[in-house]
Amino acid sequence: MPRTPNTRPITLKQEPSAASFAELCAEFIRFKKLRNLSPETISFYEDCGRYFADFLGEAVMCDKITEDTYYNYIEHLHETKPNLSSATERSYLTGIRAILYYGMKKGYLQDFVVQLPKIDEVVKDTYTDSEVKILLEKPDIKSASFAEYRNWVIINYMLGTGNRAGTIVSVQIEDLDFEGNIIILKKLKGRKQYVIPISRSLAAILREYLSYRKGEPGEPLFCTAYGKPMTTDILEKEIARYNRKRGVEKTSLHMFRHTFAKQWILNGGDIFRLQKILGHSSLEMVRKYVNMFSDDLQRGFDSFNPLENYLGAANKGDKLSLKGRK
């Protein structure tokens, strides 16, 4: 019998199916919800789709969206949002790319490569040592309000864990394991769950706080003065008020995360553990931290530099010598 040729079936490129961009977005969001993505991620995609839809105008069909449309949108962002950082712009475009690629896969628009612009790397601002010292000065529990004391504990928590704001407000009392010295983090970006260690100092602070705060295991670790759960908006306002009251004008919550990363690196911590503690899926962001804080890495460099330690031994009378071989 003649052999069947070992060839792949030929597939013809079909014309795009009829669908508006609004319909594409609705289908994309429904698909992401079925994949059980976090509400924050869903909201992010909804915002990205809305911004792009506003640019396109009403009832634009997907088959009208081309590579030129995408690049025109980038120019539109530059013109209408001149103060938009390159990182935020790239974030918007990453969301649009996901929506467009989904549309291409479904056959709603012709394929094209959605290129993302490069980010202008800038050094992340952090809290200075003097600012941290001011913020960590403990209030008098006897005279301080619950809010002031709680905010002081939160400052310690942020500098001791590097957690994001959304994670902080979702931590429950039962997530603290003082016997194992760990915190179980459940609500995270990307819905990942993992554990991080609790330092001795933070464990002591949290124990004292819980004896003051009381509460049941299933209740949030950090609550309002009325015992209600805190939101990220409330947390942001409370920390801003706390910082300004102490004369620190910086109020960013995420800046505490950058400060944690910077100090971890400067104190000689390895980047692999930093990646796990911060919850990054890859080392890319951690490498960026190292690059951002490269100027500060000179601080104390000789104390842990291998060559300096070897040569330091020679200066102390050990066998290592800088003299040439005879």
Secondary structure, DSSP 4 states (H G I P E B T S, - for coil): -PPPP--PPP-PPPPPPP-BHHHHHHHHHHHHHHTT--HHHHHHHHHHHHHHHHHH-TT-BGGG--HHHHHHHHHHHHHH-TT--HHHHHHHHHHHHHHHHHHHHHTSS-----PPPPP---PPP---HHHHHHHTSPP-TTTS-HHHHHHHHHHHHHHHH---HHHHTT-BGGGEETTTTEEEE-S-GGG--EEEE--HHHHHHHHHHHHHH---TTSBSSB-TTSPBPPHHHHHHHHHHHHHHTT-----SHHHHHHHHHHHHHTT--HHHHHHHHT-SSSHHHHHHHHHTTGGGGTTHHHH-HHHHHHHHHHTT-S---SPP-
